Amino acid sequence: MKTLTLLLSLSLWTSSAIARDDFSAIDKYVNAAKKEVGLPSGTAIAIVKNGKVVYEGYFGYANIKEKKKVTDKTAFYIASITKPIFALSTLLMEHKGDIKDTMSMTEMFPKLKFSHIDTEQIQLKNLMSHTAGISNWPFVASLAYTGNHDSAQRHKLVAASTYDEKNKLGEFQYTNLGYNIVSVWAEDYYKQDWQKTISELIYEPLAMVRTSSYMSDSIKKSFEVARPYGLRGKDPREVLAFEKSNITMHGAGGTISTASDMARFLIAHLNDGRVDGNVIFPAEVILKSHQQLAVNDLKYRDFIRKGYAWGWYIGPYKDEEMYHHFGGVAGTHTHTSFMLKHNIGLVILNNESSISSKLSNGIADIAYSILLNKGSADDISDMHILQMKEAWSEIKPKLQMSIDNSAKRDLARTMILSHTRSKYAGIFHNSLWGDLKVELLDSGRFEFTLGEIHAVATAYTKPDTMRVEFPVMGGGKIVTYKIKDGEVKELDFFGEIFNKL
């Protein structure tokens, strides 16, 4: 009898061990990929299944020079993954009776005068699904990058929205604008920062203890935030020039969080609002958040996107329906995804932006192959290790060539200025963008500062022009000075006129 009992126990233990998913292929891939690239930036991974975290992986450094490793307590800037979080908060607002998905912008902002758009036609669900058909780059850039805004300025910027010339109401065009507009409404309605409202509705109920939409909370609550890195600079181990602050956190991309905290958010989506056996959100609210609002036909790496729900892309992945949203800006690439049918989900957070989208693509392939039992995880890992080697062998010389060409271009060009350099410096103002400071440095070069972002200008090919490349805003922009009666009166930047004060 004892022998039979022992055999049965061993059999049960063996069956349990076999049933347990083995995610070691992910570790193998991530370690090999980071070694190949040679930059030990950070990666945090969490996998959820049937309401539990079944795997966590932490790699590289939150701070390379200070050798602070990524741990389960490391928060990352998650960029646009803020969108599904903010979208869920609006549905919770609706559940409380504070707003309706059909509420128009006219109803949301009864005191604002919109000169360029018909706000009667644009509803909350359009704003949250990228189908509003409107545009407003100064507003988007001010909230995400420059920080040149306060409550009065935000309302002024909202009112300056115009029609998108290429996309009509009801057509999908991805943008931060709708979420930013709704965040302004939320501040009006609740008489507090949108950050406090989203914390009360989402972070606190879910016990996301290292998640916040204030960067300063990392200091108050004593947790590390991963610093941003990239491969395009001269020294990839140097922290990038632009880092988020409270003023540049916004409703479309303003959250720091850990992999384990984000896993709790996915578990709530996968289990009708339940986490750890407790009802956190009403099931009907979670169900509505998965409701498709827009149709699209897009693809990002291996991820097909056929629709858009409340902050979630919808599409097939490995022949299964997947909801997902990623986030990306200089120094950040993040991934969240889940499959309702199988009660599985994945979180990937990176503090590097040049190669991390490819890294995350491989991690997802391995993870879902294991979770769905589709293919050999080791073989898939080996394939992605080889692909990373091949990709890096192509990318590395191109990055160096780009750096060299930029340096050569700057050396070859000389600023063609028709007046003394001091006349080109000063404060230049635009009613939507705010103050642009142009400072003449001791070196004879010009530094441009627009709120939280700054850059040293280089020469351009035409008289009285300069080239300015702000970090995170993508590519160089040409500044054209306007001179009247021998004096610099204004400049043209971003296609906007800034008047000299």
C-alpha positions as semicolon CSV with decimal commas, in nm:
position;residue;x (nm);y (nm);z (nm)
1;M;0,000;0,000;0,000
2;K;0,283;0,240;0,088
3;T;0,446;0,160;-0,246
4;L;0,122;0,228;-0,433
5;T;0,072;0,555;-0,245
6;L;0,428;0,664;-0,327
7;L;0,382;0,579;-0,693
8;L;0,056;0,774;-0,708
9;S;0,221;1,073;-0,539
10;L;0,512;1,064;-0,782
11;S;0,269;1,035;-1,073
12;L;0,069;1,338;-0,957
13;W;0,389;1,539;-0,899
14;T;0,519;1,445;-1,244
15;S;0,190;1,539;-1,410
16;S;0,191;1,873;-1,229
17;A;0,550;1,940;-1,332
18;I;0,473;1,856;-1,693
19;A;0,165;2,081;-1,690
20;R;0,360;2,376;-1,558
21;D;0,472;2,608;-1,841
22;D;0,847;2,640;-1,893
23;F;0,944;2,996;-1,991
24;S;1,321;2,948;-1,984
25;A;1,332;3,005;-2,361
26;I;1,241;3,370;-2,296
27;D;1,537;3,410;-2,060
28;K;1,766;3,255;-2,318
29;Y;1,647;3,488;-2,592
30;V;1,654;3,814;-2,394
31;N;1,999;3,747;-2,249
32;A;2,140;3,654;-2,591
33;A;1,980;3,958;-2,761
34;K;2,116;4,203;-2,504
35;K;2,461;4,048;-2,528
36;E;2,450;4,080;-2,907
37;V;2,353;4,448;-2,901
38;G;2,594;4,528;-2,619
39;L;2,370;4,775;-2,437
40;P;2,250;4,646;-2,098
41;S;1,931;4,852;-2,093
42;G;1,641;4,719;-1,892
43;T;1,356;4,482;-1,972
44;A;1,077;4,367;-1,738
45;I;0,832;4,092;-1,835
46;A;0,520;3,950;-1,671
47;I;0,297;3,674;-1,807
48;V;-0,051;3,610;-1,669
49;K;-0,268;3,300;-1,699
50;N;-0,598;3,214;-1,534
51;G;-0,583;3,508;-1,300
52;K;-0,225;3,458;-1,181
53;V;0,122;3,581;-1,273
54;V;0,296;3,267;-1,400
55;Y;0,626;3,422;-1,506
56;E;0,829;3,731;-1,426
57;G;1,162;3,817;-1,585
58;Y;1,391;4,111;-1,507
59;F;1,694;4,193;-1,720
60;G;1,952;4,469;-1,755
61;Y;1,969;4,802;-1,581
62;A;1,729;5,076;-1,484
63;N;2,034;5,299;-1,459
64;I;2,338;5,175;-1,651
65;K;2,612;5,401;-1,513
66;E;2,496;5,358;-1,154
67;K;2,453;4,983;-1,214
68;K;2,101;4,975;-1,075
69;K;1,946;4,653;-1,200
70;V;1,586;4,615;-1,307
71;T;1,381;4,442;-1,037
72;D;1,016;4,373;-0,966
73;K;1,007;4,718;-0,801
74;T;1,136;4,908;-1,108
75;A;0,880;5,131;-1,275
76;F;0,902;5,217;-1,644
77;Y;0,745;5,502;-1,838
78;I;0,479;5,307;-2,031
79;A;0,391;5,581;-2,284
80;S;0,076;5,503;-2,488
81;I;-0,025;5,205;-2,276
82;T;-0,175;5,487;-2,070
83;K;-0,454;5,490;-2,330
84;P;-0,633;5,166;-2,232
85;I;-0,597;5,267;-1,867
86;F;-0,743;5,612;-1,927
87;A;-1,013;5,467;-2,153
88;L;-1,124;5,229;-1,879
89;S;-1,137;5,522;-1,637
90;T;-1,381;5,705;-1,869
91;L;-1,607;5,398;-1,874
92;L;-1,597;5,392;-1,495
93;M;-1,694;5,760;-1,505
94;E;-1,985;5,662;-1,728
95;H;-2,083;5,382;-1,490
96;K;-2,106;5,643;-1,212
97;G;-2,328;5,858;-1,436
98;D;-2,078;6,140;-1,482
99;I;-2,048;6,115;-1,861
100;K;-2,192;5,918;-2,153
101;D;-2,011;5,768;-2,449
102;T;-2,243;5,972;-2,674
103;M;-2,173;6,304;-2,500
104;S;-2,063;6,562;-2,756
105;M;-1,773;6,802;-2,728
106;T;-2,031;7,082;-2,714
107;E;-2,175;6,928;-2,397
108;M;-1,829;6,860;-2,258
109;F;-1,711;7,218;-2,306
110;P;-2,021;7,444;-2,301
111;K;-1,816;7,758;-2,229
112;L;-1,558;7,712;-2,504
113;K;-1,594;7,865;-2,850
114;F;-1,472;7,639;-3,130
115;S;-1,407;7,839;-3,446
116;H;-1,288;7,557;-3,671
117;I;-1,492;7,243;-3,595
118;D;-1,854;7,139;-3,536
119;T;-1,837;7,000;-3,184
120;E;-2,201;6,883;-3,189
121;Q;-2,097;6,592;-3,410
122;I;-1,793;6,471;-3,214
123;Q;-1,871;6,236;-2,926
124;L;-1,670;6,092;-2,638
125;K;-1,645;5,755;-2,812
126;N;-1,494;5,928;-3,118
127;L;-1,232;6,095;-2,902
128;M;-1,142;5,765;-2,734
129;S;-1,127;5,562;-3,056
130;H;-0,922;5,799;-3,277
131;T;-1,221;5,865;-3,505
132;A;-1,291;6,232;-3,424
133;G;-1,143;6,356;-3,752
134;I;-0,969;6,651;-3,590
135;S;-0,610;6,771;-3,554
136;N;-0,417;6,985;-3,306
137;W;-0,038;6,939;-3,305
138;P;0,038;7,236;-3,074
139;F;-0,189;7,085;-2,806
140;V;-0,046;6,734;-2,840
141;A;0,315;6,858;-2,837
142;S;0,259;7,096;-2,546
143;L;0,120;6,825;-2,321
144;A;0,369;6,553;-2,420
145;Y;0,692;6,744;-2,477
146;T;0,717;7,115;-2,410
147;G;0,511;7,146;-2,092
148;N;0,418;7,501;-2,192
149;H;0,067;7,487;-2,049
150;D;-0,155;7,555;-1,751
151;S;-0,531;7,513;-1,716
152;A;-0,615;7,830;-1,908
153;Q;-0,371;7,742;-2,186
154;R;-0,505;7,386;-2,213
155;H;-0,856;7,518;-2,270
156;K;-0,726;7,765;-2,527
157;L;-0,548;7,481;-2,706
158;V;-0,856;7,256;-2,702
159;A;-1,059;7,534;-2,865
160;A;-0,794;7,569;-3,140
161;S;-0,861;7,218;-3,275
162;T;-0,914;7,197;-3,649
163;Y;-1,042;6,936;-3,893
164;D;-0,797;6,671;-4,008
165;E;-0,771;6,729;-4,383
166;K;-0,701;6,361;-4,455
167;N;-0,942;6,187;-4,216
168;K;-1,313;6,246;-4,163
169;L;-1,528;6,188;-3,856
170;G;-1,563;5,812;-3,807
171;E;-1,236;5,725;-3,981
172;F;-0,952;5,585;-3,772
173;Q;-0,637;5,792;-3,740
174;Y;-0,418;5,724;-3,440
175;T;-0,348;6,034;-3,231
176;N;-0,304;6,149;-2,872
177;L;-0,550;6,431;-2,925
178;G;-0,881;6,274;-2,820
179;Y;-0,746;6,141;-2,492
180;N;-0,587;6,475;-2,412
181;I;-0,914;6,657;-2,477
182;V;-1,102;6,421;-2,245
183;S;-0,839;6,471;-1,973
184;V;-0,915;6,844;-1,979
185;W;-1,287;6,769;-1,942
186;A;-1,211;6,537;-1,649
187;E;-1,016;6,813;-1,473
188;D;-1,310;7,051;-1,521
189;Y;-1,568;6,801;-1,396
190;Y;-1,383;6,659;-1,095
191;K;-1,204;6,982;-1,002
192;Q;-0,867;6,809;-0,974
193;D;-0,580;6,687;-1,191
194;W;-0,674;6,402;-1,422
195;Q;-0,384;6,215;-1,260
196;K;-0,567;6,208;-0,926
197;T;-0,888;6,089;-1,086
198;I;-0,726;5,800;-1,272
199;S;-0,547;5,699;-0,954
200;E;-0,874;5,694;-0,761
201;L;-1,053;5,497;-1,032
202;I;-0,781;5,254;-1,145
203;Y;-0,449;5,246;-0,957
204;E;-0,579;5,245;-0,601
205;P;-0,861;4,988;-0,646
206;L;-0,619;4,755;-0,826
207;A;-0,348;4,803;-0,561
208;M;-0,103;4,914;-0,829
209;V;0,132;5,042;-0,561
210;R;0,416;5,145;-0,792
211;T;0,203;5,301;-1,062
212;S;0,140;5,673;-1,099
213;S;0,074;5,947;-1,349
214;Y;0,299;6,181;-1,154
215;M;0,672;6,129;-1,210
216;S;0,736;6,282;-0,868
217;D;0,556;5,994;-0,696
218;S;0,858;5,773;-0,750
219;I;1,045;5,988;-0,498
220;K;0,750;6,019;-0,259
221;K;0,685;5,643;-0,266
222;S;1,053;5,541;-0,289
223;F;1,066;5,334;-0,604
224;E;1,310;5,340;-0,895
225;V;1,209;5,464;-1,241
226;A;1,409;5,328;-1,533
227;R;1,608;5,598;-1,713
228;P;1,568;5,630;-2,093
229;Y;1,833;5,507;-2,336
230;G;1,877;5,480;-2,712
231;L;2,129;5,363;-2,968
232;R;2,133;5,668;-3,192
233;G;2,359;5,889;-2,982
234;K;2,736;5,894;-2,961
235;D;2,729;5,712;-2,627
236;P;2,427;5,478;-2,589
237;R;2,504;5,438;-2,218
238;E;2,425;5,803;-2,158
239;V;2,072;5,885;-2,042
240;L;1,875;6,059;-2,317
241;A;1,840;6,435;-2,295
242;F;1,461;6,434;-2,257
243;E;1,303;6,269;-1,954
244;K;0,942;6,293;-1,847
245;S;0,837;6,527;-1,567
246;N;0,496;6,590;-1,410
247;I;0,413;6,862;-1,664
248;T;0,473;6,635;-1,966
249;M;0,263;6,344;-1,836
250;H;-0,065;6,342;-2,026
251;G;-0,383;6,138;-2,062
252;A;-0,263;5,968;-2,380
253;G;0,083;5,883;-2,247
254;G;0,141;5,969;-1,884
255;T;0,201;5,668;-1,661
256;I;0,489;5,495;-1,487
257;S;0,433;5,137;-1,378
258;T;0,597;4,803;-1,302
259;A;0,547;4,477;-1,489
260;S;0,370;4,321;-1,191
261;D;0,135;4,619;-1,152
262;M;0,047;4,609;-1,521
263;A;-0,013;4,235;-1,486
264;R;-0,289;4,318;-1,237
265;F;-0,447;4,549;-1,493
266;L;-0,449;4,268;-1,752
267;I;-0,588;4,016;-1,501
268;A;-0,881;4,253;-1,440
269;H;-0,950;4,257;-1,814
270;L;-0,925;3,881;-1,843
271;N;-1,145;3,800;-1,543
272;D;-1,446;4,031;-1,571
273;G;-1,297;4,286;-1,333
274;R;-1,187;4,035;-1,068
275;V;-0,836;4,024;-0,922
276;D;-0,729;3,788;-0,642
277;G;-1,091;3,676;-0,613
278;N;-1,217;4,028;-0,546
279;V;-1,447;4,232;-0,770
280;I;-1,249;4,547;-0,855
281;F;-1,446;4,672;-1,154
282;P;-1,803;4,597;-1,268
283;A;-1,807;4,314;-1,523
284;E;-2,025;4,515;-1,761
285;V;-1,766;4,795;-1,767
286;I;-1,487;4,554;-1,855
287;L;-1,707;4,395;-2,122
288;K;-1,779;4,735;-2,276
289;S;-1,409;4,824;-2,278
290;H;-1,360;4,536;-2,525
291;Q;-1,631;4,667;-2,756
292;Q;-1,499;4,750;-3,102
293;L;-1,546;5,117;-3,190
294;A;-1,341;5,155;-3,508
295;V;-1,235;4,954;-3,809
296;N;-0,882;4,964;-3,944
297;D;-0,646;4,754;-4,151
298;L;-0,300;4,796;-4,003
299;K;0,002;4,592;-3,905
300;Y;0,291;4,654;-3,666
301;R;0,559;4,386;-3,690
302;D;0,374;4,057;-3,629
303;F;0,060;4,223;-3,492
304;I;-0,239;4,264;-3,723
305;R;-0,486;4,535;-3,630
306;K;-0,839;4,506;-3,768
307;G;-1,023;4,713;-3,510
308;Y;-0,994;4,942;-3,210
309;A;-1,185;4,920;-2,884
310;W;-1,157;5,143;-2,574
311;G;-0,780;5,182;-2,587
312;W;-0,716;4,837;-2,739
313;Y;-0,627;4,725;-3,089
314;I;-0,805;4,406;-3,191
315;G;-0,669;4,152;-3,439
316;P;-0,558;3,794;-3,500
317;Y;-0,230;3,665;-3,359
318;K;-0,131;3,303;-3,400
319;D;-0,486;3,246;-3,531
320;E;-0,637;3,370;-3,205
321;E;-0,812;3,697;-3,123
322;M;-0,580;3,934;-2,940
323;Y;-0,627;4,271;-2,773
324;H;-0,311;4,478;-2,750
325;H;-0,159;4,821;-2,714
326;F;0,204;4,926;-2,724
327;G;0,385;5,242;-2,621
328;G;0,688;5,408;-2,770
329;V;0,887;5,729;-2,746
330;A;1,259;5,796;-2,737
331;G;1,396;5,581;-2,455
332;T;1,086;5,363;-2,416
333;H;0,913;5,070;-2,581
334;T;0,632;4,887;-2,402
335;H;0,389;4,607;-2,480
336;T;0,061;4,483;-2,332
337;S;-0,155;4,212;-2,488
338;F;-0,410;3,950;-2,390
339;M;-0,637;3,677;-2,528
340;L;-0,977;3,652;-2,361
341;K;-1,054;3,303;-2,490
342;H;-0,744;3,155;-2,327
343;N;-0,723;3,386;-2,023
344;I;-0,361;3,474;-2,097
345;G;-0,172;3,800;-2,125
346;L;0,173;3,955;-2,155
347;V;0,350;4,270;-2,032
348;I;0,689;4,383;-2,165
349;L;0,856;4,706;-2,050
350;N;1,182;4,844;-2,195
351;N;1,379;5,162;-2,125
352;E;1,536;5,169;-2,473
353;S;1,368;5,252;-2,803
354;S;1,596;5,169;-3,096
355;I;1,598;4,789;-3,085
356;S;1,336;4,710;-2,820
357;S;1,038;4,682;-3,055
358;K;1,215;4,392;-3,226
359;L;1,313;4,246;-2,889
360;S;0,952;4,262;-2,767
361;N;0,827;4,111;-3,090
362;G;1,046;3,805;-3,027
363;I;0,948;3,781;-2,660
364;A;0,579;3,780;-2,755
365;D;0,631;3,511;-3,017
366;I;0,803;3,284;-2,764
367;A;0,559;3,359;-2,482
368;Y;0,242;3,295;-2,680
369;S;0,391;2,987;-2,845
370;I;0,435;2,845;-2,495
371;L;0,098;2,961;-2,365
372;L;-0,089;2,827;-2,670
373;N;0,132;2,521;-2,710
374;K;0,211;2,617;-3,068
375;G;0,563;2,516;-3,168
376;S;0,890;2,452;-2,989
377;A;0,981;2,744;-2,762
378;D;1,352;2,663;-2,785
379;D;1,343;2,653;-3,164
380;I;1,152;2,981;-3,179
381;S;1,398;3,136;-2,932
382;D;1,693;3,021;-3,144
383;M;1,527;3,166;-3,453
384;H;1,485;3,505;-3,288
385;I;1,841;3,505;-3,156
386;L;1,963;3,451;-3,511
387;Q;1,729;3,720;-3,644
388;M;1,854;3,966;-3,383
389;K;2,213;3,896;-3,483
390;E;2,130;3,952;-3,849
391;A;1,927;4,266;-3,776
392;W;2,194;4,414;-3,550
393;S;2,464;4,349;-3,809
394;E;2,259;4,566;-4,048
395;I;2,143;4,829;-3,800
396;K;2,475;4,895;-3,626
397;P;2,665;5,030;-3,929
398;K;2,359;5,232;-4,034
399;L;2,342;5,397;-3,692
400;Q;2,711;5,483;-3,709
401;M;2,672;5,611;-4,064
402;S;2,384;5,832;-3,954
403;I;2,597;5,979;-3,674
404;D;2,893;6,033;-3,910
405;N;2,677;6,187;-4,183
406;S;2,515;6,422;-3,935
407;A;2,856;6,536;-3,813
408;K;2,981;6,582;-4,170
409;R;2,672;6,779;-4,265
410;D;2,711;7,011;-3,968
411;L;3,080;7,069;-4,047
412;A;3,010;7,134;-4,415
413;R;2,743;7,396;-4,351
414;T;2,797;7,751;-4,233
415;M;2,521;7,972;-4,102
416;I;2,430;8,242;-4,350
417;L;2,321;8,530;-4,130
418;S;2,261;8,876;-4,269
419;H;2,297;9,054;-3,934
420;T;2,503;9,026;-3,617
421;R;2,439;8,706;-3,422
422;S;2,305;8,882;-3,114
423;K;2,000;9,000;-3,310
424;Y;1,887;8,638;-3,358
425;A;1,869;8,569;-2,985
426;G;1,581;8,656;-2,753
427;I;1,235;8,540;-2,649
428;F;0,987;8,463;-2,925
429;H;0,620;8,406;-2,844
430;N;0,336;8,214;-3,007
431;S;-0,010;8,213;-2,849
432;L;-0,044;7,834;-2,877
433;W;0,314;7,718;-2,832
434;G;0,418;7,967;-2,564
435;D;0,766;8,118;-2,528
436;L;1,061;7,999;-2,736
437;K;1,393;8,109;-2,590
438;V;1,688;8,150;-2,829
439;E;2,019;8,198;-2,648
440;L;2,351;8,291;-2,807
441;L;2,614;8,071;-2,644
442;D;2,976;8,168;-2,581
443;S;3,069;7,927;-2,862
444;G;2,874;8,140;-3,107
445;R;2,606;7,873;-3,149
446;F;2,237;7,912;-3,068
447;E;2,045;7,707;-2,813
448;F;1,669;7,682;-2,856
449;T;1,452;7,609;-2,551
450;L;1,079;7,544;-2,577
451;G;0,956;7,460;-2,231
452;E;1,101;7,124;-2,129
453;I;1,292;7,059;-2,451
454;H;1,606;7,220;-2,583
455;A;1,861;7,175;-2,860
456;V;2,160;7,353;-3,011
457;A;2,089;7,470;-3,364
458;T;2,302;7,381;-3,665
459;A;2,340;7,558;-3,998
460;Y;2,096;7,524;-4,285
461;T;2,142;7,599;-4,653
462;K;1,942;7,922;-4,685
463;P;2,007;8,273;-4,549
464;D;1,874;8,354;-4,202
465;T;1,775;7,996;-4,129
466;M;1,883;7,733;-3,878
467;R;1,813;7,365;-3,828
468;V;1,684;7,259;-3,484
469;E;1,638;6,897;-3,383
470;F;1,449;6,867;-3,057
471;P;1,469;6,527;-2,886
472;V;1,156;6,306;-2,904
473;M;0,982;6,530;-3,161
474;G;1,132;6,351;-3,460
475;G;1,375;6,491;-3,715
476;G;1,518;6,836;-3,768
477;K;1,293;7,140;-3,814
478;I;1,389;7,451;-4,006
479;V;1,371;7,787;-3,835
480;T;1,330;8,082;-4,070
481;Y;1,389;8,431;-3,932
482;K;1,181;8,723;-4,059
483;I;1,376;9,049;-4,075
484;K;1,215;9,391;-4,119
485;D;1,395;9,725;-4,123
486;G;1,720;9,559;-4,020
487;E;1,569;9,398;-3,709
488;V;1,464;9,039;-3,635
489;K;1,090;9,069;-3,573
490;E;0,974;8,709;-3,582
491;L;1,061;8,355;-3,680
492;D;0,877;8,070;-3,846
493;F;0,903;7,736;-3,662
494;F;0,677;7,428;-3,704
495;G;0,496;7,635;-3,964
496;E;0,395;7,878;-3,686
497;I;0,496;8,240;-3,641
498;F;0,672;8,333;-3,315
499;N;0,693;8,710;-3,251
500;K;0,998;8,852;-3,080
501;L;0,919;9,006;-2,742
